[in-house]
Amino acid sequence: MPATLVMTVIGADRPGLVQLLADRVAAHGGNWLESRLCHLEGQFAGLVRVEVPVGAAGALLAALAALEADGLRVLAHAGPAAAAPAADTLARLELVGHDRPGILREVSAVLTAHAVNVEELATERVSSPMDGAMLFQARATVRLPPGLAFPVLRGALEKIAADLMVDVQLHPPAA
């Protein structure tokens, strides 16, 4: 069974950084499974999950650590292959409102209180097309635990939306 590595990467953005990672993974017999990579404030940052033959994992970890000399810091966590996801319910959460501190803290507190796991989260600040004010937008995929009714979570999110002055929508998984 192959080993799975989950890596975080960061470095000053420039062309060729993805190739540096992909070359090391391929050179050690690895398979690039999934990633989320982006440019943030002049930095290249991301998460990458790869599989590699167990006997090659140590050498790949060393090769990834050596990338720091090229300006790319890679932290890798080795673990067993991922278990199949639970049969919980996935949902899509969308939020938009005038930007202010604490929005994500309040929304994540509701999710935590209901034992909802955030599977994926993307946030950004954008200029409002109407008046140029800064808006905060968030899109998330969340996993509801068994026994949590979809309307219960939707109601809890709608309750705080008024206080936060944001629009929060929770969408059921696509049928």
C-alpha positions, 0 to 999 in steps of 0.5 A: 500500500502506498504512503500518502503525503499531505504537504503545505508549500509556501514561497515567493511566487515565480514561474516554475514552482509547481514544476519543482514540486511535480518533478520531485514527486515524479522522480520518487515514483509518486502520484499527484492526487489533489492540490489547492494552490494560489497566489496570495500577496506575492507568495505562492501557497498551497496544499498538495496530496500525493501518494508515493511507494512506501520505500520512497517516502523518506527520500521524497521527504528529503528532496522536498526539504531541499527545495528550501534552497530554491526558496520554497518551504515544504512541510509534509505529513506522512500518513496512511492512505485516506479512509473512505469518507463517511456517509454524512451529508455534504452541503454548500455554504455561501456567504456575502456581506460588508467586510468587517472583523469577526464574520468567519469567527461567528459562522465557524462557531455555529458550525462547530456548535453543530459538529459540522466539519469544514471540508473546503473553504475559500474566502476573499474580499472584493469591491462591491459593484454598486458602491465600491465598499469592500465585501467579504465572500465565503464559499465552503463545502461542509459535512453535516454529522449524522442526525443533524437535520439540514433545516436546523443548521440552516436556521442557526446560520440564518439567525446569526446572518441578521446580526452579522448583516450578511447573506448566508445560504446553505444549499443541499448537495446536488441530487 
